[in-house]
Amino acid sequence: MSAAWGFPAFPARRGTAARGRSWWARAWVAAVEDTSLDHSALRRSRRVAGSGRVGPITVSPGRLAAAVDDPDAPDGLHASVALTVLTDDEWSRLLDQVAAESGHLAALLSGEVPRALVQAADAAGVGLLPGIGDLDPECDCPDWGNPCVHAGALCYQAAWLLDEDPFVLLLLRGRDREEIVAALTAGPSPEDTGPGDAGPDDARLAALVERAADRARALLAGPRA
């Protein structure tokens, strides 16, 4: 099982892109905003996200969570957001799509999510980015909003994490960077190929691994400080 990643609390920030800068972060936010029926609560969520009141964020397979300071809750509140983990079969199909194009892994390691990868995954029946109703927010507060202001703030900050590292999304879907890189750089098993049976796909992946090796070693040291 993938280990949880911990991210330090964001300091107060104003005048920045609350919905994220990257197209995939904005797709994440769209999944939140298109589900909510209370746009005033979303505005308050964006203010809380930028206020510095959300604590360190923990990201683990299927879940992100953080404590949130609230003036009406002296002991603070605990918010979380759940996302369905991909099955082993879905992961196999997703990794096939990553390996099918030599630039996909290199792009991920460089902090980019190729649109072509997401489209190919969708075509293979694997939804990588969340859609409407895929995110399940929870909070200790009595607000029944979907999401409440606190869980909504966590969702907006998750978009900022995704801007910095798309592997946050992949961890939420069930596997971390190290597992993914290891699966993609492992050679075929002896049962799959015999001596001299390496094909064009194997050669392309080997070339990708060589180009991305230095970047991978740096990123495998851990998530953003």
MDAnalysis code that builds the backbone (N, CA, C; Angstrom):
import MDAnalysis as mda
import numpy as np

u = mda.Universe.empty(675, n_residues=225, atom_resindex=np.repeat(np.arange(225), 3), trajectory=True)
u.add_TopologyAttr("name", ["N", "CA", "C"] * 225)
u.add_TopologyAttr("resid", np.arange(1, 226))
u.add_TopologyAttr("resname", ["MET", "SER", "ALA", "ALA", "TRP", "GLY", "PHE", "PRO", "ALA", "PHE", "PRO", "ALA", "ARG", "ARG", "GLY", "THR", "ALA", "ALA", "ARG", "GLY", "ARG", "SER", "TRP", "TRP", "ALA", "ARG", "ALA", "TRP", "VAL", "ALA", "ALA", "VAL", "GLU", "ASP", "THR", "SER", "LEU", "ASP", "HIS", "SER", "ALA", "LEU", "ARG", "ARG", "SER", "ARG", "ARG", "VAL", "ALA", "GLY", "SER", "GLY", "ARG", "VAL", "GLY", "PRO", "ILE", "THR", "VAL", "SER", "PRO", "GLY", "ARG", "LEU", "ALA", "ALA", "ALA", "VAL", "ASP", "ASP", "PRO", "ASP", "ALA", "PRO", "ASP", "GLY", "LEU", "HIS", "ALA", "SER", "VAL", "ALA", "LEU", "THR", "VAL", "LEU", "THR", "ASP", "ASP", "GLU", "TRP", "SER", "ARG", "LEU", "LEU", "ASP", "GLN", "VAL", "ALA", "ALA", "GLU", "SER", "GLY", "HIS", "LEU", "ALA", "ALA", "LEU", "LEU", "SER", "GLY", "GLU", "VAL", "PRO", "ARG", "ALA", "LEU", "VAL", "GLN", "ALA", "ALA", "ASP", "ALA", "ALA", "GLY", "VAL", "GLY", "LEU", "LEU", "PRO", "GLY", "ILE", "GLY", "ASP", "LEU", "ASP", "PRO", "GLU", "CYS", "ASP", "CYS", "PRO", "ASP", "TRP", "GLY", "ASN", "PRO", "CYS", "VAL", "HIS", "ALA", "GLY", "ALA", "LEU", "CYS", "TYR", "GLN", "ALA", "ALA", "TRP", "LEU", "LEU", "ASP", "GLU", "ASP", "PRO", "PHE", "VAL", "LEU", "LEU", "LEU", "LEU", "ARG", "GLY", "ARG", "ASP", "ARG", "GLU", "GLU", "ILE", "VAL", "ALA", "ALA", "LEU", "THR", "ALA", "GLY", "PRO", "SER", "PRO", "GLU", "ASP", "THR", "GLY", "PRO", "GLY", "ASP", "ALA", "GLY", "PRO", "ASP", "ASP", "ALA", "ARG", "LEU", "ALA", "ALA", "LEU", "VAL", "GLU", "ARG", "ALA", "ALA", "ASP", "ARG", "ALA", "ARG", "ALA", "LEU", "LEU", "ALA", "GLY", "PRO", "ARG", "ALA"])
u.atoms.positions = np.array([
    [0.850, -1.193, 0.000],
    [0.000, 0.000, 0.000],
    [0.883, 1.239, 0.000],
    [0.516, 2.231, -0.794],
    [1.272, 3.473, -0.857],
    [1.238, 4.185, 0.486],
    [2.354, 4.817, 0.823],
    [2.427, 5.583, 2.060],
    [1.738, 6.928, 1.882],
    [1.305, 7.510, 2.991],
    [0.705, 8.842, 2.951],
    [1.791, 9.891, 2.772],
    [1.443, 10.961, 2.091],
    [2.342, 12.107, 1.955],
    [1.804, 13.232, 2.823],
    [2.696, 13.958, 3.472],
    [2.305, 15.120, 4.261],
    [2.816, 16.396, 3.613],
    [1.970, 17.404, 3.561],
    [2.331, 18.694, 2.982],
    [2.126, 19.787, 4.030],
    [3.082, 20.710, 4.170],
    [2.932, 21.782, 5.152],
    [1.763, 22.686, 4.811],
    [1.240, 23.371, 5.823],
    [0.117, 24.283, 5.612],
    [0.527, 25.413, 4.675],
    [-0.394, 25.809, 3.815],
    [-0.148, 26.967, 2.972],
    [-0.263, 28.234, 3.804],
    [0.659, 29.168, 3.677],
    [0.492, 30.456, 4.349],
    [-0.636, 31.229, 3.695],
    [-1.079, 32.285, 4.374],
    [-2.131, 33.123, 3.792],
    [-1.665, 33.640, 2.432],
    [-2.539, 33.570, 1.461],
    [-2.205, 34.041, 0.123],
    [-3.426, 34.683, -0.487],
    [-3.234, 35.864, -1.020],
    [-4.352, 36.591, -1.630],
    [-3.945, 37.061, -3.021],
    [-4.941, 37.223, -3.862],
    [-4.676, 37.676, -5.202],
    [-4.045, 36.628, -6.098],
    [-4.065, 35.364, -5.669],
    [-3.519, 34.289, -6.486],
    [-4.661, 33.492, -7.114],
    [-4.322, 32.555, -7.976],
    [-5.342, 31.762, -8.666],
    [-5.954, 30.752, -7.701],
    [-7.104, 31.097, -7.128],
    [-7.722, 30.219, -6.140],
    [-8.082, 28.866, -6.738],
    [-8.401, 28.849, -8.023],
    [-8.829, 27.600, -8.652],
    [-7.662, 26.825, -9.275],
    [-6.454, 27.255, -9.017],
    [-5.295, 26.586, -9.584],
    [-4.884, 27.208, -10.910],
    [-3.658, 26.929, -11.308],
    [-3.119, 27.488, -12.552],
    [-3.190, 26.496, -13.708],
    [-2.976, 25.225, -13.425],
    [-2.893, 24.211, -14.470],
    [-4.285, 23.760, -14.907],
    [-4.357, 23.186, -16.110],
    [-5.654, 22.743, -16.602],
    [-6.198, 21.589, -15.773],
    [-5.316, 20.734, -15.245],
    [-5.801, 19.587, -14.469],
    [-6.262, 20.019, -13.078],
    [-5.602, 21.046, -12.498],
    [-6.069, 21.569, -11.211],
    [-7.439, 22.209, -11.373],
    [-7.628, 22.920, -12.476],
    [-8.927, 23.543, -12.723],
    [-10.005, 22.492, -12.999],
    [-9.615, 21.376, -13.595],
    [-10.574, 20.289, -13.794],
    [-11.000, 19.708, -12.447],
    [-10.053, 19.608, -11.512],
    [-10.365, 19.153, -10.157],
    [-11.376, 20.099, -9.513],
    [-11.112, 21.404, -9.597],
    [-12.003, 22.387, -8.992],
    [-13.379, 22.352, -9.665],
    [-13.401, 22.148, -10.976],
    [-14.687, 22.075, -11.666],
    [-15.541, 20.937, -11.132],
    [-14.900, 19.825, -10.760],
    [-15.642, 18.696, -10.202],
    [-16.285, 19.078, -8.876],
    [-15.629, 19.982, -8.136],
    [-16.183, 20.465, -6.869],
    [-17.306, 21.460, -7.129],
    [-17.016, 22.461, -7.946],
    [-17.958, 23.558, -8.137],
    [-19.197, 23.133, -8.915],
    [-19.047, 22.202, -9.846],
    [-20.206, 21.765, -10.623],
    [-21.156, 20.902, -9.796],
    [-20.650, 20.367, -8.674],
    [-21.492, 19.560, -7.793],
    [-22.253, 20.422, -6.800],
    [-21.622, 21.518, -6.349],
    [-22.201, 22.358, -5.305],
    [-23.379, 23.174, -5.827],
    [-24.369, 23.337, -4.972],
    [-25.530, 24.176, -5.298],
    [-25.468, 25.521, -4.581],
    [-24.418, 25.732, -3.767],
    [-24.311, 26.947, -2.955],
    [-23.051, 27.710, -3.356],
    [-23.205, 28.642, -4.281],
    [-22.043, 29.373, -4.769],
    [-21.496, 30.351, -3.728],
    [-22.358, 30.811, -2.819],
    [-21.853, 31.687, -1.754],
    [-20.943, 30.906, -0.815],
    [-21.261, 29.646, -0.561],
    [-20.394, 28.805, 0.273],
    [-19.057, 28.578, -0.423],
    [-19.057, 28.428, -1.735],
    [-17.805, 28.260, -2.464],
    [-16.936, 29.507, -2.363],
    [-17.563, 30.681, -2.424],
    [-16.793, 31.923, -2.250],
    [-16.146, 31.966, -0.871],
    [-16.901, 31.552, 0.148],
    [-16.331, 31.521, 1.502],
    [-15.218, 30.482, 1.585],
    [-15.394, 29.374, 0.895],
    [-14.345, 28.347, 0.875],
    [-13.056, 28.905, 0.290],
    [-13.159, 29.669, -0.782],
    [-11.961, 30.246, -1.386],
    [-11.288, 31.216, -0.432],
    [-12.104, 31.972, 0.336],
    [-11.516, 32.889, 1.313],
    [-10.801, 32.124, 2.422],
    [-11.418, 31.041, 2.904],
    [-10.782, 30.238, 3.953],
    [-9.502, 29.595, 3.413],
    [-9.542, 29.117, 2.175],
    [-8.352, 28.500, 1.591],
    [-7.181, 29.467, 1.561],
    [-7.458, 30.735, 1.296],
    [-6.395, 31.723, 1.225],
    [-6.082, 32.419, 2.530],
    [-6.748, 32.005, 3.610],
    [-6.599, 32.709, 4.887],
    [-5.479, 32.168, 5.762],
    [-4.918, 31.020, 5.402],
    [-3.915, 30.404, 6.258],
    [-4.503, 29.601, 7.406],
    [-5.808, 29.363, 7.384],
    [-6.470, 28.641, 8.485],
    [-6.531, 27.134, 8.273],
    [-6.157, 26.662, 7.093],
    [-6.129, 25.224, 6.838],
    [-4.764, 24.690, 7.242],
    [-4.763, 23.625, 8.045],
    [-3.510, 23.069, 8.544],
    [-2.812, 22.204, 7.523],
    [-1.739, 21.515, 7.942],
    [-1.021, 20.607, 7.039],
    [-1.977, 19.590, 6.417],
    [-1.729, 19.260, 5.169],
    [-2.593, 18.345, 4.424],
    [-1.926, 16.975, 4.321],
    [-2.696, 15.948, 4.612],
    [-2.236, 14.571, 4.437],
    [-2.944, 13.963, 3.234],
    [-2.157, 13.430, 2.307],
    [-2.707, 12.792, 1.107],
    [-2.359, 11.305, 1.165],
    [-3.352, 10.473, 1.034],
    [-3.162, 9.021, 1.047],
    [-4.085, 8.421, -0.006],
    [-3.923, 7.145, -0.344],
    [-4.803, 6.551, -1.346],
    [-6.280, 6.733, -1.003],
    [-6.992, 7.428, -1.873],
    [-8.420, 7.619, -1.695],
    [-8.835, 8.737, -0.771],
    [-7.867, 9.501, -0.221],
    [-8.281, 10.475, 0.797],
    [-7.261, 11.594, 0.973],
    [-7.750, 12.831, 1.150],
    [-6.915, 13.912, 1.650],
    [-7.630, 14.534, 2.831],
    [-6.866, 15.012, 3.798],
    [-7.449, 15.481, 5.045],
    [-6.603, 16.588, 5.651],
    [-7.255, 17.450, 6.432],
    [-6.555, 18.531, 7.132],
    [-7.443, 19.055, 8.245],
    [-6.812, 19.622, 9.267],
    [-7.539, 20.351, 10.298],
    [-7.746, 21.784, 9.806],
    [-8.876, 22.373, 10.198],
    [-9.199, 23.735, 9.779],
    [-9.596, 24.539, 11.009],
    [-8.960, 25.681, 11.200],
    [-9.337, 26.573, 12.294],
    [-10.651, 27.261, 11.957],
    [-11.522, 27.357, 12.955],
    [-12.797, 28.035, 12.764],
    [-13.149, 28.763, 14.057],
    [-13.530, 30.037, 13.980],
    [-13.839, 30.785, 15.201],
    [-14.991, 30.205, 16.007],
    [-15.863, 29.445, 15.366],
    [-17.002, 28.848, 16.068],
    [-16.689, 27.463, 16.627],
    [-15.471, 26.988, 16.428],
    [-15.068, 25.670, 16.926],
    [-13.712, 25.815, 17.614],
    [-13.703, 26.071, 18.925],
    [-12.440, 26.328, 19.634],
    [-11.397, 25.229, 19.456],
    [-11.834, 24.005, 19.321],
    [-10.890, 22.894, 19.161],
    [-10.540, 22.606, 17.698],
    [-11.074, 23.428, 16.799],
    [-10.802, 23.216, 15.387],
    [-11.708, 22.156, 14.787],
    [-11.645, 22.037, 13.479],
    [-12.463, 21.080, 12.752],
    [-11.568, 20.197, 11.898],
    [-12.087, 19.052, 11.521],
    [-11.330, 18.136, 10.677],
    [-12.119, 17.891, 9.401],
    [-11.510, 18.258, 8.264],
    [-12.164, 18.084, 6.965],
    [-11.415, 17.049, 6.146],
    [-12.136, 16.358, 5.299],
    [-11.510, 15.371, 4.419],
    [-12.276, 15.302, 3.109],
    [-11.621, 14.763, 2.101],
    [-12.241, 14.550, 0.796],
    [-11.822, 13.168, 0.311],
    [-12.785, 12.351, -0.076],
    [-12.508, 10.998, -0.554],
    [-12.652, 10.940, -2.071],
    [-11.822, 10.107, -2.690],
    [-11.863, 9.866, -4.127],
    [-11.634, 8.371, -4.340],
    [-12.406, 7.752, -5.199],
    [-12.320, 6.311, -5.397],
    [-10.947, 5.896, -5.924],
    [-10.375, 4.871, -5.300],
    [-9.094, 4.318, -5.730],
    [-9.328, 3.422, -6.949],
    [-8.417, 3.493, -7.917],
    [-8.532, 2.640, -9.095],
    [-8.280, 1.180, -8.729],
    [-8.947, 0.289, -9.414],
    [-8.715, -1.136, -9.221],
    [-7.393, -1.532, -9.873],
    [-6.910, -2.720, -9.561],
    [-5.670, -3.198, -10.181],
    [-5.814, -3.255, -11.704],
    [-6.977, -3.679, -12.184],
    [-7.189, -3.744, -13.625],
    [-7.171, -2.351, -14.242],
    [-7.778, -1.381, -13.569],
    [-7.760, -0.010, -14.078],
    [-6.349, 0.559, -14.077],
    [-5.582, 0.245, -13.036],
    [-4.195, 0.692, -12.989],
    [-3.402, 0.071, -14.133],
    [-3.636, -1.177, -14.431],
    [-2.934, -1.829, -15.525],
    [-3.218, -1.125, -16.847],
    [-4.489, -0.771, -17.060],
    [-4.854, -0.077, -18.289],
    [-4.274, 1.332, -18.333],
    [-4.247, 2.019, -17.175],
    [-3.678, 3.359, -17.126],
    [-2.182, 3.327, -17.413],
    [-1.479, 2.400, -16.795],
    [-0.031, 2.304, -17.016],
    [0.277, 1.924, -18.461],
    [-0.584, 1.132, -19.074],
    [-0.412, 0.820, -20.491],
    [-0.460, 2.100, -21.324],
    [-1.355, 3.003, -20.953],
    [-1.470, 4.263, -21.692],
    [-0.264, 5.158, -21.448],
    [0.258, 5.162, -20.227],
    [1.460, 5.953, -19.940],
    [2.640, 5.419, -20.756],
    [2.786, 4.101, -20.780],
    [3.918, 3.487, -21.473],
    [3.787, 3.566, -22.993],
    [2.574, 3.758, -23.498],
    [2.361, 3.755, -24.941],
    [2.967, 4.963, -25.634],
    [3.192, 6.039, -24.898],
    [3.746, 7.261, -25.480],
    [4.967, 7.674, -24.666],
    [6.107, 7.755, -25.327],
    [7.370, 7.968, -24.614],
    [7.397, 9.255, -23.803],
    [6.592, 10.248, -24.185],
    [6.642, 11.519, -23.470],
    [5.782, 11.595, -22.227],
    [4.877, 10.611, -22.028],
    [3.935, 10.731, -20.914],
    [4.621, 10.690, -19.556],
    [5.482, 9.706, -19.328],
    [6.145, 9.616, -18.032],
    [7.071, 10.803, -17.818],
    [7.795, 11.192, -18.853],
    [8.688, 12.340, -18.728],
    [7.903, 13.596, -18.361],
    [6.708, 13.759, -18.943],
    [5.873, 14.920, -18.628],
    [5.418, 14.882, -17.178],
    [4.968, 13.712, -16.706],
    [4.540, 13.586, -15.318],
    [5.678, 13.901, -14.356],
    [6.866, 13.386, -14.657],
    [8.018, 13.637, -13.797],
    [8.424, 15.105, -13.807],
    [8.052, 15.805, -14.862],
    [8.359, 17.230, -14.960],
    [7.226, 18.098, -14.420],
    [6.184, 17.461, -13.864],
    [5.102, 18.217, -13.254],
    [3.982, 18.590, -14.197],
    [3.828, 17.858, -15.305],
    [2.777, 18.137, -16.269],
    [1.877, 16.913, -16.438],
    [0.603, 17.167, -16.707],
    [-0.333, 16.094, -17.042],
    [-0.723, 16.259, -18.505],
    [-0.259, 15.383, -19.389],
    [-0.610, 15.518, -20.808],
    [-2.110, 15.298, -21.029],
    [-2.727, 16.196, -21.767],
    [-4.147, 16.003, -22.092],
    [-4.353, 14.691, -22.845],
    [-3.379, 14.369, -23.702],
    [-3.506, 13.139, -24.497],
    [-3.545, 11.906, -23.611],
    [-2.828, 11.940, -22.484],
    [-2.845, 10.810, -21.562],
    [-4.220, 10.665, -20.917],
    [-4.782, 11.760, -20.462],
    [-6.102, 11.717, -19.830],
    [-7.149, 11.242, -20.833],
    [-7.052, 11.724, -22.074],
    [-8.005, 11.306, -23.103],
    [-7.861, 9.824, -23.430],
    [-6.599, 9.348, -23.501],
    [-6.379, 7.926, -23.782],
    [-6.876, 7.068, -22.632],
    [-6.653, 7.530, -21.392],
    [-7.143, 6.785, -20.228],
    [-8.667, 6.720, -20.238],
    [-9.311, 7.850, -20.554],
    [-10.777, 7.859, -20.644],
    [-11.257, 6.850, -21.687],
    [-10.569, 6.816, -22.827],
    [-10.955, 5.893, -23.890],
    [-10.777, 4.445, -23.462],
    [-9.824, 4.216, -22.531],
    [-9.595, 2.863, -22.019],
    [-10.487, 2.548, -20.821],
    [-11.397, 3.461, -20.508],
    [-12.331, 3.224, -19.413],
    [-11.783, 3.544, -18.039],
    [-10.759, 4.396, -17.984],
    [-10.158, 4.770, -16.702],
    [-10.273, 6.277, -16.533],
    [-11.117, 6.712, -15.608],
    [-11.255, 8.131, -15.329],
    [-10.177, 8.575, -14.354],
    [-9.206, 9.319, -14.835],
    [-8.121, 9.770, -13.968],
    [-8.531, 11.003, -13.180],
    [-9.037, 12.013, -13.867],
    [-9.519, 13.220, -13.195],
    [-10.931, 12.989, -12.672],
    [-11.258, 13.575, -11.528],
    [-12.614, 13.387, -11.001],
    [-13.640, 14.140, -11.831],
    [-14.831, 13.607, -11.852],
    [-15.947, 14.269, -12.507],
    [-16.978, 14.683, -11.474],
    [-18.115, 15.149, -11.958],
    [-19.179, 15.586, -11.052],
    [-19.617, 14.423, -10.166],
    [-19.612, 14.651, -8.852],
    [-20.046, 13.638, -7.897],
    [-18.979, 12.648, -7.487],
    [-17.769, 12.741, -8.069],
    [-16.716, 11.776, -7.729],
    [-16.026, 12.097, -6.408],
    [-16.050, 13.351, -5.994],
    [-15.400, 13.752, -4.749],
    [-16.419, 13.710, -3.612],
    [-16.015, 13.112, -2.496],
    [-16.920, 12.937, -1.353],
    [-16.355, 13.687, -0.148],
    [-16.789, 14.944, 0.093],
    [-16.256, 15.734, 1.214],
    [-16.954, 15.414, 2.527],
    [-16.196, 15.504, 3.614],
    [-16.748, 15.324, 4.964],
    [-16.116, 16.346, 5.899],
    [-16.823, 16.678, 6.974],
    [-16.298, 17.631, 7.955],
    [-17.007, 17.428, 9.278],
    [-16.332, 17.844, 10.359],
    [-16.934, 17.763, 11.694],
    [-18.019, 18.802, 11.918],
    [-18.066, 19.831, 11.072],
    [-19.002, 20.931, 11.307],
    [-20.437, 20.477, 11.028],
    [-21.427, 21.228, 11.519],
    [-22.830, 20.828, 11.314],
    [-23.390, 21.211, 9.949],
    [-22.603, 21.876, 9.118],
    [-23.077, 22.314, 7.809],
    [-23.266, 21.107, 6.890],
    [-24.428, 21.019, 6.264],
    [-24.725, 19.900, 5.378],
    [-24.375, 20.213, 3.920],
    [-23.697, 21.313, 3.690],
    [-23.334, 21.677, 2.327],
    [-22.431, 20.633, 1.693],
    [-22.478, 20.573, 0.369],
    [-21.675, 19.587, -0.365],
    [-20.838, 20.323, -1.422],
    [-19.645, 20.802, -1.019],
    [-18.998, 20.622, 0.284],
    [-19.355, 21.761, 1.237],
    [-19.064, 21.556, 2.519],
    [-19.162, 22.656, 3.460],
    [-18.001, 23.613, 3.194],
    [-17.997, 24.749, 3.900],
    [-16.952, 25.754, 3.680],
    [-15.568, 25.177, 3.954],
    [-15.435, 24.336, 4.987],
    [-14.122, 23.827, 5.391],
    [-13.599, 22.782, 4.416],
    [-14.448, 21.824, 4.051],
    [-14.036, 20.820, 3.067],
    [-13.817, 21.476, 1.709],
    [-14.602, 22.500, 1.410],
    [-14.403, 23.226, 0.161],
    [-13.046, 23.904, 0.121],
    [-12.637, 24.495, 1.259],
    [-11.316, 25.120, 1.332],
    [-10.217, 24.092, 1.092],
    [-10.396, 22.893, 1.648],
    [-9.421, 21.825, 1.425],
    [-9.376, 21.449, -0.047],
    [-10.519, 21.413, -0.710],
    [-10.554, 21.086, -2.142],
    [-9.785, 22.121, -2.955],
    [-9.948, 23.397, -2.624],
    [-9.222, 24.434, -3.356],
    [-7.718, 24.308, -3.117],
    [-7.331, 24.024, -1.880],
    [-5.905, 23.869, -1.622],
    [-5.349, 22.610, -2.306],
    [-6.177, 21.585, -2.458],
    [-5.733, 20.397, -3.191],
    [-5.373, 20.764, -4.623],
    [-6.104, 21.708, -5.214],
    [-5.780, 22.165, -6.569],
    [-4.398, 22.799, -6.596],
    [-4.022, 23.511, -5.533],
    [-2.682, 24.112, -5.482],
    [-1.617, 23.025, -5.400],
    [-1.909, 21.965, -4.648],
    [-0.967, 20.845, -4.604],
    [-0.823, 20.199, -5.980],
    [-1.931, 20.063, -6.679],
    [-1.883, 19.459, -8.006],
    [-1.092, 20.313, -8.989],
    [-1.144, 21.633, -8.809],
    [-0.311, 22.506, -9.634],
    [1.165, 22.159, -9.488],
    [1.561, 21.840, -8.263],
    [2.967, 21.585, -7.968],
    [3.391, 20.164, -8.334],
    [2.492, 19.205, -8.191],
    [2.881, 17.812, -8.384],
    [1.669, 16.973, -8.787],
    [1.570, 16.591, -10.059],
    [0.417, 15.791, -10.489],
    [0.382, 14.403, -9.873],
    [1.496, 13.943, -9.280],
    [1.489, 12.638, -8.635],
    [0.603, 12.639, -7.384],
    [0.216, 13.817, -6.900],
    [-0.767, 13.891, -5.817],
    [-2.072, 13.234, -6.268],
    [-2.491, 13.530, -7.498],
    [-3.711, 12.916, -8.030],
    [-3.555, 11.412, -8.163],
    [-2.390, 10.969, -8.639],
    [-2.167, 9.541, -8.806],
    [-2.135, 8.818, -7.465],
    [-1.584, 9.475, -6.430],
    [-1.615, 8.874, -5.092],
    [-3.054, 8.757, -4.599],
    [-3.854, 9.800, -4.819],
    [-5.260, 9.715, -4.430],
    [-5.965, 8.572, -5.156],
    [-5.515, 8.281, -6.368],
    [-6.097, 7.175, -7.125],
    [-5.503, 5.825, -6.721],
    [-4.503, 5.828, -5.817],
    [-4.091, 4.558, -5.238],
    [-2.628, 4.201, -5.272],
    [-1.801, 4.889, -6.099],
    [-0.388, 4.514, -6.171],
    [0.490, 5.753, -6.158],
    [1.650, 5.644, -5.507],
    [2.534, 6.798, -5.418],
    [3.553, 6.810, -6.546],
    [4.330, 7.866, -6.569],
    [5.305, 8.064, -7.644],
    [6.270, 6.903, -7.767],
    [6.779, 6.434, -6.631],
    [7.773, 5.370, -6.656],
    [7.196, 4.092, -7.255],
    [5.976, 3.737, -6.885],
    [5.345, 2.537, -7.424],
    [5.125, 2.653, -8.934],
    [4.711, 3.831, -9.368],
    [4.415, 4.027, -10.785],
    [5.688, 3.956, -11.619],
    [6.730, 4.668, -11.165],
    [7.987, 4.656, -11.908],
    [8.564, 3.247, -11.939],
    [8.495, 2.542, -10.803],
    [9.029, 1.184, -10.752],
    [8.283, 0.261, -11.715],
    [6.944, 0.399, -11.776],
    [6.162, -0.449, -12.666],
    [6.479, -0.174, -14.135],
    [6.739, 1.092, -14.457],
    [6.984, 1.457, -15.850],
    [8.408, 1.179, -16.301],
    [9.333, 1.142, -15.353],
    [10.730, 0.927, -15.730],
    [11.166, -0.518, -15.557],
    [10.306, -1.347, -14.987],
    [10.648, -2.762, -14.848],
    [10.601, -3.431, -16.213],
    [11.555, -4.296, -16.469],
    [11.574, -5.027, -17.734],
    [10.493, -6.078, -17.748],
    [10.192, -6.633, -18.908],
    [9.194, -7.702, -18.988],
    [9.659, -8.933, -18.237],
    [8.713, -9.661, -17.690],
    [9.052, -10.850, -16.929],
    [9.550, -11.952, -17.857],
    [10.334, -12.920, -17.357],
    [10.807, -14.016, -18.209],
    [9.673, -14.793, -18.855],
    [8.504, -14.828, -18.184],
    [7.384, -15.561, -18.760],
    [6.817, -14.853, -19.984],
    [6.994, -13.498, -20.018],
    [6.415, -12.725, -21.108],
    [7.263, -12.747, -22.364],
    [8.590, -12.768, -22.203],
    [9.473, -12.719, -23.361],
    [10.620, -13.684, -23.190],
    [11.125, -14.156, -24.263],
    [12.319, -14.988, -24.244],
    [13.513, -14.181, -24.690],
    [14.691, -14.768, -24.749],
    [15.886, -14.055, -25.167],
    [15.712, -13.475, -26.568],
    [16.071, -12.186, -26.686],
    [16.012, -11.527, -27.981],
    [14.619, -11.176, -28.445],
    [13.618, -11.222, -27.525],
    [12.248, -10.945, -27.937],
    [11.819, -9.515, -27.709],
    [12.718, -8.647, -27.256],
    [12.328, -7.266, -26.991],
    [11.834, -6.608, -28.273],
    [10.704, -5.910, -28.177],
    [10.119, -5.278, -29.349],
    [10.291, -3.782, -29.334],
    [9.659, -3.078, -30.297],
    [9.781, -1.628, -30.379],
    [9.301, -0.914, -29.125],
    [8.225, -1.413, -28.494],
    [7.730, -0.766, -27.291],
    [8.762, -0.849, -26.174],
    [9.437, -1.988, -26.041],
    [10.463, -2.130, -25.011],
    [11.616, -1.158, -25.265],
    [12.024, -1.010, -26.520],
    [13.122, -0.108, -26.843],
    [12.731, 1.339, -26.568],
    [11.482, 1.695, -26.883],
    [11.022, 3.057, -26.634],
    [10.975, 3.353, -25.147],
    [10.488, 2.404, -24.355],
    [10.434, 2.605, -22.918],
    [11.830, 2.697, -22.326],
    [12.761, 1.884, -22.832],
    [14.129, 1.943, -22.334],
    [14.752, 3.311, -22.598],
    [14.470, 3.873, -23.777],
    [14.997, 5.200, -24.093],
    [14.383, 6.251, -23.184],
    [13.098, 6.121, -22.899],
    [12.432, 7.048, -21.987],
    [13.052, 6.990, -20.603],
    [13.281, 5.775, -20.116],
    [13.860, 5.614, -18.782],
    [15.218, 6.289, -18.702],
    [16.011, 6.121, -19.744],
    [17.339, 6.732, -19.740],
    [17.248, 8.245, -19.681],
    [16.320, 8.833, -20.442],
    [16.187, 10.289, -20.453],
    [15.638, 10.822, -19.142],
    [14.722, 10.044, -18.511],
    [14.054, 10.538, -17.304],
    [14.755, 10.130, -16.023],
    [15.851, 9.385, -16.085],
    [16.469, 8.803, -14.889],
    [16.868, 9.858, -13.866],
    [17.555, 10.900, -14.317],
    [18.017, 11.918, -13.377],
    [16.838, 12.599, -12.699],
    [15.808, 12.911, -13.485],
    [14.623, 13.560, -12.913],
    [13.939, 12.629, -11.921],
    [13.820, 11.378, -12.251],
    [13.160, 10.413, -11.370],
    [13.890, 10.291, -10.052],
    [15.229, 10.204, -10.093],
    [15.996, 10.053, -8.850],
    [15.770, 11.239, -7.932],
    [15.676, 12.437, -8.496],
    [15.447, 13.625, -7.678],
    [14.066, 13.601, -7.048],
    [13.055, 13.204, -7.829],
    [11.684, 13.247, -7.336],
    [11.369, 12.095, -6.392],
    [12.042, 10.966, -6.569],
    [11.780, 9.817, -5.701],
    [12.206, 10.070, -4.268],
    [12.972, 11.143, -4.036],
    [13.380, 11.469, -2.672],
    [12.199, 11.868, -1.818],
    [11.104, 12.262, -2.444],
    [9.913, 12.596, -1.651],
    [9.130, 13.708, -2.281],
    [7.955, 14.054, -1.705],
    [7.095, 15.094, -2.249],
    [7.661, 16.464, -1.941],
    [6.970, 17.478, -2.447],
    [7.376, 18.861, -2.243],
    [7.540, 19.184, -0.774],
    [8.637, 19.868, -0.418],
    [8.876, 20.262, 0.977],
    [7.927, 21.358, 1.391],
])
